[in-house]
Amino acid sequence: MLKDYDVAVVGGGLLGSAIAWGLGRLGKKVVVLDEGDIAKRASRANFALVWVQSKGLGMPAYTGWTMRASETWGRLAAELKDQTGLDVALQQNGGFHLTLGENEFAQRAQLVTRMHNQVGAADYRMEMLSASEVKKMLPLIGPEVSGGSFCPWDGHVNSLRTFRAFHTGLKLFGIEYFPERPVSAIARRGGEFQLSTAQGEIHAGKVVLSAGNANQSLAPMVGLSAPMGPTRGQIVVTERTMPFLPHPLTTIRQTDEGTVMIGDSKEDQLDDRTLNHAVSAVMADRAQRTFPHLARLNVVRTWSGIRVMPQDGFPIYDQSESAPGAFVTCCHSGVTLASNHAFEIARMVAAGALEPELVGAFSARRFDANHAATGSGYY
């Protein structure tokens, strides 16, 4: 199968579909090559937060990048709705990280101080609130809640509807989406990329690797690297209940459909076909200590998912020197950063180069022990 495209995007999850949608928006001829629904897709198991709070400790540039995403998410939601008619249920009126007991409160306050003191970091306006201040905004908190941090930039969306909106948009832009079409090899010849699949070769002027943890094996094919350290997370979902949570929490959110999602686990186990019920029990116990009335609700489903996770937890955006036109993109926060991927990364790929500040901050060269830190930021 021989057909020419401006850009081939490898990976049709939330990251790849956001970039492909952004390229389609710019009038590019794009093909998306995906593993299909049998893949261990993080897009099916994320927590759907648009979250900036406490992100970027140890990498100040990430605070600015995350803030940019938060600020443009409303624009993304509006464009998706205008194009597809799908409302992704964006709610962005601030979010909480609540603490139980005084020790947790003190630890959280220390983290907030460290975030504020980072040289070159964006101002999240994250602040610590006492239990009484939290109760004014979240009246149903339990007596063990000692307070917590609040950030006005935080929010959440319906992530499955967002995923559907991107894919609906891809079709409307005329972008070709090929599921069950994993890429086995990539070569650059004659000024174009040849991507090998079981169904034949795809030819494209540029290639974007957005295949999650699979980028680790794909990136070296185009002279790049993507050091990953995936983890597993579990999520518990309750039956629908009355609206009670006007602000999302780091680990608890009420969806636009009324269910309550609970998620607060990190496991080295990478088999998403099983559940660790002891982990789910701890998550559920903490949730009902935070909001006691949750104890009366039934759990309707629970699942595990494999997170896309660069080794240090921060995004990787890179371009190849040996194979010009090849890009790699990896991140854990595919929902939060979706607007940056749709607007900023797509624009840079279309132009043929990532901006120097972006590469300086997020290149995989930072994992090279011999690579000297430049201290550059991205805002």
C-alpha positions as CSV (number, residue, x, y, z in Angstrom):
1,M,0.0,0.0,0.0
2,L,1.7,3.2,-1.2
3,K,0.3,6.6,-0.5
4,D,1.9,9.9,0.4
5,Y,1.0,11.9,3.4
6,D,2.4,15.1,4.9
7,V,2.6,13.5,8.3
8,A,2.2,10.0,9.7
9,V,1.3,10.0,13.4
10,V,2.1,6.7,15.1
11,G,-0.3,6.2,18.0
12,G,-4.0,7.0,18.1
13,G,-4.5,7.6,21.8
14,L,-5.2,10.9,23.3
15,L,-1.7,12.3,22.6
16,G,-1.5,11.1,19.0
17,S,-5.1,12.1,18.2
18,A,-4.6,15.6,19.6
19,I,-1.6,16.2,17.5
20,A,-3.2,14.7,14.4
21,W,-6.3,16.8,14.9
22,G,-4.1,19.9,15.3
23,L,-2.4,19.1,12.0
24,G,-5.7,18.5,10.3
25,R,-6.8,21.9,11.5
26,L,-3.8,23.4,9.7
27,G,-4.8,21.7,6.5
28,K,-2.2,18.9,6.5
29,K,-2.7,15.5,4.9
30,V,-2.3,13.1,7.8
31,V,-2.5,9.4,8.5
32,V,-2.8,7.9,12.0
33,L,-1.4,4.4,12.5
34,D,-2.8,2.8,15.7
35,E,-2.6,-0.6,17.5
36,G,-6.3,-0.5,18.0
37,D,-8.5,-1.2,21.1
38,I,-6.5,-4.3,22.1
39,A,-3.6,-1.9,23.1
40,K,-2.9,-1.1,26.7
41,R,-4.2,2.4,26.0
42,A,-3.7,4.9,28.8
43,S,-6.5,7.0,27.2
44,R,-9.0,4.4,28.5
45,A,-7.8,4.6,32.1
46,N,-6.9,8.1,32.9
47,F,-8.4,10.3,35.6
48,A,-9.5,13.1,33.3
49,L,-8.0,15.9,35.2
50,V,-6.8,19.2,33.7
51,W,-4.3,19.7,36.4
52,V,-1.4,22.1,37.1
53,Q,-1.3,21.9,40.9
54,S,2.1,20.8,42.2
55,K,3.3,19.7,38.7
56,G,6.9,20.6,37.8
57,L,8.8,20.2,41.1
58,G,12.4,19.7,39.8
59,M,11.6,21.0,36.3
60,P,10.5,24.7,36.5
61,A,9.9,24.7,32.7
62,Y,7.1,22.2,33.1
63,T,5.1,24.6,35.3
64,G,5.0,27.1,32.4
65,W,4.1,24.5,29.9
66,T,1.3,23.1,32.1
67,M,-0.1,26.6,32.7
68,R,-0.2,27.3,29.0
69,A,-2.3,24.2,28.5
70,S,-4.7,25.1,31.3
71,E,-5.1,28.6,29.8
72,T,-6.0,27.3,26.3
73,W,-8.1,24.3,27.3
74,G,-11.3,26.4,27.0
75,R,-10.4,27.3,23.5
76,L,-9.9,23.6,22.6
77,A,-13.2,22.6,24.2
78,A,-15.0,25.3,22.2
79,E,-13.4,24.3,18.9
80,L,-14.1,20.7,19.4
81,K,-17.8,21.5,20.1
82,D,-18.1,23.8,17.1
83,Q,-16.6,21.2,14.8
84,T,-18.2,18.0,16.2
85,G,-21.1,19.0,18.3
86,L,-19.7,17.1,21.3
87,D,-19.5,18.8,24.6
88,V,-16.4,17.5,26.5
89,A,-17.8,18.9,29.8
90,L,-14.8,21.0,30.7
91,Q,-15.1,22.4,34.3
92,Q,-12.3,24.7,35.3
93,N,-13.1,26.4,38.6
94,G,-10.2,25.2,40.7
95,G,-9.2,21.9,42.3
96,F,-8.1,20.6,45.7
97,H,-5.5,18.2,47.1
98,L,-7.0,17.4,50.6
99,T,-5.1,16.1,53.5
100,L,-6.1,13.8,56.4
101,G,-4.5,14.7,59.7
102,E,-1.9,17.3,60.7
103,N,1.1,15.4,59.4
104,E,-0.2,15.3,55.9
105,F,-1.2,19.0,56.1
106,A,2.3,19.9,57.2
107,Q,3.9,17.8,54.4
108,R,1.6,19.4,51.8
109,A,2.4,22.9,53.1
110,Q,6.1,22.2,52.7
111,L,5.5,21.0,49.1
112,V,3.6,24.2,48.3
113,T,6.4,26.3,49.7
114,R,9.0,24.4,47.6
115,M,6.9,24.9,44.5
116,H,6.6,28.7,45.2
117,N,10.3,28.9,45.8
118,Q,11.4,27.3,42.5
119,V,13.4,29.8,40.5
120,G,11.9,30.2,37.0
121,A,8.6,28.5,37.8
122,A,5.2,29.8,36.8
123,D,2.9,31.1,39.5
124,Y,0.2,28.5,40.1
125,R,-1.5,30.6,42.7
126,M,-1.6,27.4,44.7
127,E,-2.4,28.0,48.4
128,M,-3.0,26.1,51.6
129,L,-6.5,26.3,53.1
130,S,-7.5,25.2,56.6
131,A,-10.2,22.7,57.2
132,S,-12.8,25.4,57.9
133,E,-11.9,27.2,54.7
134,V,-12.2,24.0,52.7
135,K,-15.6,23.3,54.3
136,K,-17.0,26.5,52.9
137,M,-16.3,25.2,49.4
138,L,-16.8,21.5,50.0
139,P,-19.4,21.3,52.8
140,L,-19.5,17.4,52.9
141,I,-15.9,16.8,53.9
142,G,-15.4,14.5,56.9
143,P,-13.9,15.4,60.3
144,E,-10.5,13.9,59.5
145,V,-9.9,16.4,56.7
146,S,-7.2,18.8,58.0
147,G,-7.3,21.1,55.0
148,G,-5.4,21.0,51.8
149,S,-4.1,23.0,48.8
150,F,-6.2,24.7,46.3
151,C,-5.3,25.9,42.8
152,P,-7.7,28.0,40.7
153,W,-6.3,26.7,37.4
154,D,-7.3,23.1,38.0
155,G,-10.3,21.3,36.5
156,H,-11.5,18.2,34.7
157,V,-13.3,17.0,31.6
158,N,-15.1,14.0,30.2
159,S,-12.0,12.3,28.8
160,L,-13.8,9.6,26.9
161,R,-15.9,12.2,25.1
162,T,-12.8,14.2,24.5
163,F,-11.2,11.2,22.9
164,R,-14.3,10.6,20.8
165,A,-14.4,14.3,19.8
166,F,-10.8,14.2,18.6
167,H,-11.5,11.1,16.5
168,T,-14.7,12.6,15.1
169,G,-12.8,15.7,14.2
170,L,-10.1,13.6,12.5
171,K,-12.7,12.2,10.2
172,L,-14.2,15.6,9.5
173,F,-10.7,16.9,8.6
174,G,-10.3,14.0,6.1
175,I,-7.5,12.4,8.2
176,E,-7.2,8.7,7.6
177,Y,-7.2,6.5,10.7
178,F,-5.9,3.0,10.5
179,P,-6.6,0.8,13.6
180,E,-4.9,-2.6,14.0
181,R,-2.0,-1.2,12.1
182,P,1.1,-1.2,14.4
183,V,4.3,0.0,12.9
184,S,7.2,-2.6,12.9
185,A,9.9,-0.5,11.2
186,I,10.6,3.1,10.1
187,A,13.3,4.2,7.6
188,R,14.0,7.5,5.9
189,R,14.9,7.3,2.2
190,G,14.7,9.8,-0.6
191,G,13.6,12.6,1.7
192,E,10.5,10.7,3.0
193,F,9.7,8.2,5.8
194,Q,8.7,4.6,5.0
195,L,6.7,3.0,7.8
196,S,6.3,-0.7,7.6
197,T,3.1,-2.4,8.7
198,A,1.6,-5.9,8.3
199,Q,-0.7,-4.4,5.6
200,G,2.0,-2.6,3.7
201,E,4.2,0.5,3.7
202,I,3.1,4.0,4.4
203,H,5.1,6.9,3.0
204,A,5.1,10.4,4.7
205,G,7.1,13.5,4.7
206,K,7.2,13.7,8.5
207,V,6.6,11.2,11.3
208,V,5.4,11.9,14.8
209,L,5.9,9.1,17.4
210,S,3.0,9.3,19.9
211,A,2.7,5.6,20.7
212,G,3.0,5.9,24.5
213,N,5.3,3.3,26.1
214,A,5.9,1.8,22.7
215,N,7.9,4.9,21.8
216,Q,10.8,3.3,23.7
217,S,11.3,0.8,20.8
218,L,10.2,3.1,18.0
219,A,12.3,6.1,18.7
220,P,15.7,4.5,18.0
221,M,14.5,3.7,14.5
222,V,14.7,7.5,13.7
223,G,17.7,8.4,15.8
224,L,15.8,9.3,19.0
225,S,15.3,7.9,22.4
226,A,12.3,7.7,24.8
227,P,13.3,6.4,28.2
228,M,10.1,5.2,29.8
229,G,9.2,3.8,33.2
230,P,5.5,2.8,33.0
231,T,3.4,2.1,36.1
232,R,0.0,0.7,36.7
233,G,-2.9,2.6,38.3
234,Q,-6.3,1.5,39.5
235,I,-9.6,3.4,39.4
236,V,-12.9,2.7,41.3
237,V,-16.2,4.1,40.0
238,T,-19.4,4.5,42.1
239,E,-23.0,4.6,41.0
240,R,-24.5,8.0,40.2
241,T,-25.3,10.2,43.1
242,M,-26.5,13.8,43.8
243,P,-24.1,16.6,42.8
244,F,-21.9,17.2,45.9
245,L,-18.4,17.9,44.5
246,P,-18.2,21.3,42.8
247,H,-14.4,21.0,42.6
248,P,-12.3,18.0,41.5
249,L,-9.7,16.5,43.9
250,T,-6.4,14.9,43.0
251,T,-7.9,11.5,43.8
252,I,-11.7,12.0,43.7
253,R,-13.9,13.6,41.1
254,Q,-17.6,13.6,40.3
255,T,-18.2,13.2,36.6
256,D,-20.7,15.2,34.6
257,E,-22.8,12.1,34.6
258,G,-23.0,11.9,38.4
259,T,-20.7,9.0,39.1
260,V,-17.7,9.3,41.4
261,M,-14.2,8.3,40.3
262,I,-11.6,7.3,42.9
263,G,-8.0,6.8,41.9
264,D,-4.8,7.0,43.9
265,S,-2.5,4.2,43.2
266,K,1.0,3.6,41.7
267,E,2.2,0.0,41.2
268,D,5.2,-1.6,39.5
269,Q,2.9,-4.4,38.3
270,L,2.3,-4.0,34.5
271,D,-0.4,-6.5,33.9
272,D,-3.7,-4.6,33.4
273,R,-5.8,-7.8,33.2
274,T,-5.9,-8.1,37.0
275,L,-6.8,-6.0,40.0
276,N,-5.2,-5.6,43.4
277,H,-8.3,-5.5,45.6
278,A,-6.2,-4.5,48.6
279,V,-5.1,-1.4,46.8
280,S,-8.7,-0.6,45.8
281,A,-9.8,-1.1,49.4
282,V,-7.3,1.5,50.6
283,M,-8.4,4.0,47.9
284,A,-12.1,3.5,48.8
285,D,-11.3,3.8,52.6
286,R,-9.5,7.1,52.1
287,A,-12.3,8.4,49.9
288,Q,-15.0,7.7,52.4
289,R,-12.9,9.3,55.2
290,T,-12.7,12.4,53.0
291,F,-16.4,12.3,52.2
292,P,-18.2,10.0,54.7
293,H,-21.4,9.8,52.6
294,L,-19.5,7.9,49.9
295,A,-19.7,4.8,52.1
296,R,-23.4,4.5,51.2
297,L,-22.7,4.2,47.5
298,N,-22.2,1.0,45.4
299,V,-19.2,0.5,43.3
300,V,-20.3,-0.2,39.7
301,R,-16.9,-0.9,38.1
302,T,-13.2,-0.8,38.7
303,W,-10.2,-1.3,36.4
304,S,-6.5,-1.0,36.1
305,G,-4.5,0.7,33.4
306,I,-0.9,1.2,32.4
307,R,0.3,4.7,32.6
308,V,2.6,6.3,30.0
309,M,5.5,7.5,32.1
310,P,8.8,8.9,31.0
311,Q,11.5,7.9,33.5
312,D,11.5,11.2,35.4
313,G,7.8,11.8,35.0
314,F,8.2,14.9,32.8
315,P,7.3,15.1,29.1
316,I,9.7,14.3,26.3
317,Y,9.5,16.3,23.1
318,D,12.3,15.8,20.7
319,Q,13.3,16.0,17.0
320,S,15.8,13.9,15.1
321,E,19.1,15.3,13.8
322,S,19.9,12.1,11.8
323,A,16.4,11.8,10.4
324,P,15.0,15.3,9.9
325,G,11.2,15.5,10.1
326,A,11.0,12.8,12.8
327,F,9.6,13.8,16.2
328,V,8.9,11.9,19.4
329,T,6.3,13.0,22.0
330,C,5.8,11.3,25.4
331,C,3.9,12.4,28.4
332,H,2.0,11.2,31.4
333,S,-0.6,14.1,31.4
334,G,-2.3,13.5,28.1
335,V,-5.5,15.2,29.2
336,T,-4.0,18.2,30.8
337,L,-1.6,18.9,27.9
338,A,-4.1,18.1,25.1
339,S,-4.5,21.8,24.2
340,N,-0.7,22.2,23.9
341,H,-0.5,19.2,21.7
342,A,-3.4,20.2,19.5
343,F,-2.3,23.9,19.1
344,E,1.5,24.2,19.8
345,I,3.1,20.8,19.0
346,A,1.0,20.4,15.8
347,R,2.0,23.9,14.7
348,M,5.7,23.2,15.3
349,V,5.5,19.8,13.5
350,A,3.7,21.5,10.5
351,A,6.5,24.1,10.4
352,G,9.1,21.3,10.5
353,A,10.9,22.1,13.8
354,L,10.2,22.2,17.5
355,E,11.0,25.6,19.1
356,P,14.5,25.7,20.7
357,E,13.1,26.5,24.1
358,L,10.9,23.4,24.0
359,V,13.7,21.1,23.0
360,G,16.0,22.7,25.5
361,A,13.6,21.9,28.3
362,F,12.1,18.6,27.3
363,S,14.6,16.8,25.1
364,A,15.5,13.2,26.1
365,R,19.1,14.4,26.2
366,R,18.5,15.3,29.8
367,F,18.8,11.6,30.6
368,D,22.3,11.5,29.3
369,A,24.7,11.8,32.2
370,N,27.1,13.7,30.1
371,H,24.5,16.3,29.0
372,A,25.0,19.6,30.9
373,A,21.8,21.3,32.0
374,T,21.1,24.5,30.3
375,G,18.6,25.9,32.7
376,S,16.3,26.9,29.8
377,G,12.6,27.3,30.4
378,Y,9.5,27.3,28.3
379,Y,6.6,29.7,28.9
